Amino acid sequence: MAKVLRVEGGTPLTGEIYVRGAKNLVSKAMVAAFLGETPSTLRNVPLIRDVDVVADLLRLHGVEVDYNDEAGELNFDTRHVEAAHVSDVHAYVGTSRIPILLCGPMLHRLGEAFIPDLGGCKIGDRPVDFHRRIWEQFGATVHADKVSESTYIKAPPGGLVGTKIALEYPSVGATEQTLLCAVRANGKTELVNAAIEPEIMDLIAVLQKMGAIISVDADRIIRIEGVDHLVGFDHWALPDRIEAASWASAALATHGDIYVGGARQPDMMTFLNAFRKAGGAFDIKDEGIRFYHPGGELSSIHLETDVHPGFMTDWQQPLVVALTQAKGHSVIHETVYENRLGFTDALNQMGADIQLYRDCLGGLDCRFGQRNYYHSAIVSGPTPLKGTDFEVPDLRGGFSYLIAALAAEGVSNVRGIDIINRGYEHFMAKLDRLGARVQKQGTR
């Protein structure tokens, strides 16, 4: 039975919801727990599919994982880790990219690692090559099996060795991989041009609690002194700024009023600026942020995504839906993922006026210039949206489609909604709490 969500749009979303820990931190902190030789506890954990996948992968490697949904608490016992069976790990092909980040901890605890072909959202190129170069710089040997499309990694005798790594681009994944490899490597590691997103800083906080020695210097330089042993941690995960911004965009697109408990101003300042420029309003409280449409016309804006502290690429898609209702021409320049604007085809089918361009429509340096990627857009509005039927393409694009369906006049049938469960906890219950007219249906 395929799941379809029937959405009757045109109703403002109003009410209160709460967001728990960030998907982009929680899954990485779970991986970090594998490094600890004593039990760990992670708090403020959302019940999302990615948490289930990582928990299952850890269990395959001998970790005892216990999850209390009501408390949002994960407990890990990593005292008896072991190598998983290759066939068991293969069962997770296409479900997550987390196995690649588990390699560093596995090399330290077990001396070897194995990962299947990687899945994830189809938003752009996320090659294994740069991870391979990182492992090799730490002294590991890497063998790619083209028949099984799998990768095998083996630590050198005596363990990984500290090194200097300079990233061509401040990649979040490469930064996480380097941190997880370096914390128990022999000697010192210097990472140049590192990502410094809030989730990275929270991961560093987790590792420091475990006994790691990490300093973050100016100009995106992170220095790590390897240690012999790491212990468990007790950590409260920072809230999910992507989910918070998604609900904020839903409030703006539907002329609604949503209080997002758990949302924090320091993590969202760049988004808040764009939200206000577009005509949205917000009230910042100690325990959350109220986002609402204040009435009147929305304004077109010029938006460029960038690594932190720039405008986060995951914020772009939901906000673009709201910008279809803004007066004038909004200019979007996506500089992080080359295919992230592909979701706009469905918006055009609903009545939006969005033109894609290969040119860089912005002032930021961009890796995609002269490479024929449609990575810029002009959104002309306001344009009424009409309900339609569509398939969810990826996690963030899928939630953006859902926002469009909620803002549109008429009925939309949304297929593939299970993808949204990867990163949005209890999203159906939250929609119900906000007064959305939605109904889950099954079809053959």
N, C-alpha and C positions, 0 to 999 in steps of 0.2 A: 504494500500500500504506500503510494507516494503521498507526502503531506503537502497540502495546498492551504494557503492562508487567504481567506476571502476578506477583503478590506473595503469597507464603505467609507469613502473619504468625505472631506468637507466639514469635519467637526474639529474645533480647536482642542488641543490636548491641554488639560489643566489638572493640577494636583501635585502630589509630592511622591518622589521615589528616592531610593538610596543606591549609591554605587559603592561596591567594595573594591578590593585590591586590584591593581592594574594587571591585566592579562600579560603585558610585556615585561612585568617584573616577576609575577608569581611563578610562572613556568620556569624562569631562569633561577629563581631562589630554590625551587624544588630540585633542580639539577645540582645547584651548589651544595645542597644537603648531602649529596652522594660523597662529597669530599670529607665530610665530618666523620670522625671515628667514634663519636658519641651521638645520642639522639638529638633531633632538632624539632622545633615547633615554629610553624608559620601561621600567623593570624591575619584576619581580615581577608580571607580567601574566598573568591566567588565560586559558585557552582556553575562552571562552564565546561564545555567539551574538552578544551585544551588541558584543563586540570586533570580530567579523567585519563586522557591519553598519557600524560607524563607520569601520573601515578601508576598506571599499568606498566609502563616501560621500566620504572624503578622497581616494581615488584618482580619483573622478569629477571632483574639483576640482584635479587635477594634482599631488597629493602622492604621492611614492613611499613606500610603506609596506612594510616587511619585518618578518616575525614569526618568531622562533625559539621554538617551543613548548617545547623541552627546557630552554632557558635562561629562558623566560618573559620575553623581551625584544622590545620593539618599537622599530624605528628609523624615523624620519620625515625625509624630505628635502622641505622646503617652499619651495625656492628658485624653483620655476616653477609657482606656483598659477595657476589659471585658472577661469573660470566653467564650470559644468557645463551640459549640455543638460537642458532642462526635462523631456523625456520620460524621461531616465535617472534623474533624481531621483524622478520619479513611481513608478518601479519599487519604491521603498521605502515607499510608502504603507502604513500599518498595521504596519510592522515595528519602528519605533523612534520615540521622541520626541527623539532627539538632533539632528535637523535644525534644530529651533528654537534650540538653543544654538549652533549653528554660524553663526547669523546675525551676531552681533557681530563675530567674527573675519573673516567675509566682507565686512562693511561696511568694515572697516579695510583689508583687503588688496585688495578688488575694487571697493568703492564701492557694491555692491548685493548683494542676497540674495534667495533664493527658497526657500520651503518648501512641501511638499505637505500634504495633510490628515494629521494626526498619529495614530499608533496608540498602543500601549501597553496596560498591564493595565487592566481594567475595574473599578477599585476605588474610583472617585470622580471628581469633577469636576476636570479639569486644564485650565482654559480658556486659550486663546491671548491673551485680552484683556489680562491683566496684563503679558504679554510685549510686546504692542503698545504699551501705555502707556509702558513702559520705553524702547522704541526711539524713540517720539515725544518723550519728555522729553530724550533725547540729540540731538534735532533731525532724526531720520530721518522720511521720509514713508512711510506704509504704505498699501498698497492690497490689499483682499481681493477676490478673484475668486470670486463665489458659484457661477459655472458650474462651474469646475474645483475649487472648494473649496480653493484655494491662496492663499498670501499672498506679496506682493511688497514688498520694503523697499528704499529707496534712501537712501544717506547724503547729507547736505547738502553743498554746495560747501565745501571746506576740511575736511571730516570731521566726525565726531561731536563734540559739545561737552559738557563736564562739567556735572553738574547735581546737584540734591538730590532724593533719592528716599526716600519714607517708605512702608514696606510696612504694609498693614493687618494682615498675618499674616507671621511669619518663615518665608516659603516658601523651601525649598531651591532650587527652580528659578528663582525670581525673583532670589535672591541670586547664583546662578551667572551668570544673564543680565547682571545689573548689573556684576559683576566683569569679565566678558569684553568688555563694551562700554566700560567706564570706563578700562581700563588704557592704552589708546592714544587716548582722547578728549582734546580740547584743554581744559586747565584741570583743576579739581578736582571730584571727585564725593564726595558724602556719602550713605551708605546707612544709613537709620534702621530699626530693628527687623529687622535682618538675621538669617538663620540662621547658627548657629555650630557645626554638626555637625563631627565630626572630618574628614569628607571635604571639607568646605568649607575647613577650615584647611589641609588637605594641598594643595588646589587653589591656595590663596593662596601656599603654599610654592613650588609649581611656578611660578606667575606671578612671584614675587619672584626666583627663579633666572633668569628670562627678562629681568629688568631692570625689572619693575614696582615701583612705590612704593605699598605698601598698609600701613595700620595698623589694628589692631582695638582699638577703645576699649571702655570699659565700657558697659553697657546696650545691647548689640547694635548698636553704631555702627561702621561700617567706612568709612574715608576712603581715597580713591584719588587720587593725583596722576598725571595722564596723562603719558606719555612718547612721544617721537617714534618710537622703534624698540624692538623686542623681539628677542632672540636665542633660540636653541634652549636646551633644558634636558637634564639628565641626572638622573633622579629614580627612587627606589625607592618604589613605591606602598604605602601603608599596607594592612595585611591586612583582609580582608572580615569585619567584625564581625557582619554579618547571617548569612552562611553559618556562621560559628562558633557563633552562638546557635541556628541551626537544628539542627546536629548535637548540640548540648547538649540541646535539647529532645527529640531522637530518643533519646538515651541515657536520659533520664528516663522517657519514655513507654514504652520497651521494657524497662525494668529493666536497662539496659546500662551500659557503661563505655567511653567514647571519649576518647582523647587527641587534641586538635585542635592540631596543630602550626601555629605562626604566630599563634594567637589571643593578644590582648594585654589584660591587665587594665585599663589606663587607659581604653581605648575601650569597655569592657563593664561598668563598675562598676554601673550602674543595673540591667542585666540580671542580673548576679551576685547582687545583693541579692534580686531577685524569685525567682531560681532557688533560692537558699538558703531563703527563706521558704516556698517550696512543698515543701521537703523534699529538694531535690537537694543533692549535695555536689560540691566541686571542689578540685583541687590546682593552684596556680599555679606554673608553672616559668618559667625564663628564656626558653625557646623555644616555649612553648605552654601550654595549660590542659587538665587532665584533668577531664572531666565524668562523673559516675556517679550511679546510684541506690544509696543506701547500705543499702537494705532498709527494711522497715517501711512505714507508711502515708504517703502524700503529704498535704500540708495545703492547704486552700483559702486563697486570697489575694484581696485587693482590688487591682486593677490598672487604672491609667489611663495611656493613651499620651499622649505630649506631644513637643514639639520638644526637641532637645538642650539641656540635659543630662537631660531626662526620659526615660521609657521609650519606646524607639523603636517606631513603629508596625509596622515590619517584623518585630520580635521577637514581636509579639502573637499572630499566627496559629499558629506552631509551638508556642508555649508553651501556648496554649489546648488543643491536643490532649493535652498531658501533664496539664493540669488536669482533663480528663474522668476521670482516675484518682485525683483527690484527694478526700479525705473532706470533705464539707460543701458549702458554696455559695460558689463563687468569683464575684466581681463584676468585670466588665470594662467599662470606659468608654473608647471609641475617640473621640479628639478631633481626629485628623489627617485621616483619609479617611472620608467618610460611609458608604461602602458596603463597608467592609473586613470586616464581620462576615457578609456573605452566604455565605461559605464554610461556615458552620456547618450549613447545611441537610444537606449530605452527611454530616457527623459525626452528626447526629441519625438519619439513615438507617442508620448503622452501630451505633446503640444508645446514643449519647450523649444527655444530657438538658440541652439548651441552649435557654433562652428569650431571645428578643430583645425589646428595649424601645425606644420612641422617647424616653423620658425620659433625662436625664443622671444616671446612677447614679454620681456622684462629686462631688468638691469642686472640680475644676478648671473655670475658665471655658471654655465650649465654644461653638464657632460653630454647632453643630447643634441646640442647644436650641430647642424650639418650631418646628422645621422638618420634623417628621414623618419624620425619618430613623431607621431602626433601627440605632442606634449604641452601644447598651449591651446587655449580656448577663449572665445568671446561669447559671453552669455548675454543675450539681449532680452529685455523684459520691460514690464511684466507680461507674462504669457499665462493664460489659464491652463491648468493641467487637467487632463481627462483620464479617467480610469481605464486601465488596459490589463492584459495578461502578460506576465514576463517571468523569466527564470533568474534566480539569484546567481550572480557571477562569482562573487567572492565575499569575504566577511564584511568589509567596510562598504563596498559597493552595494551589497545586499541590504544593509540597514538603510543606506541612502535611498534605495528603491522603495523600501518600506515607508520612509518619510514622504517620498513623492506620492505614494498611493494614499497616505493619510491626508495629504494636502489637496489631492485631486478631487474633482467632482465626479461622482459615479462610483462604480465598483471595479476593483482590481483583484485579480487572482494571482497570488504570488507563489511560485513553485520553488522548491529547494530551500525552504526556510531553515532547515536543520543547520545549514552553514552558519546562520546567525548565532546559534547556540555556542559556537566556538568562542565567542568573545563577549556576549551580552547575557548576563545572568538573569534568569527568570523574566526574559523580555516580554513574554506573553502576559504574565501577571502584571507587569508594570504598565503595559498598554491598557489592560483592563482598569487598573487603578487611575489612569489618566483619562478615562472616558472614551477610548478609541472603540470604534465599531468594527471589531475583527472577529473572525470565527475560523478555527482550524478545521479543515475537512480532509478526508482521505479519498484518493482516487486510485483506480487500478491502471 
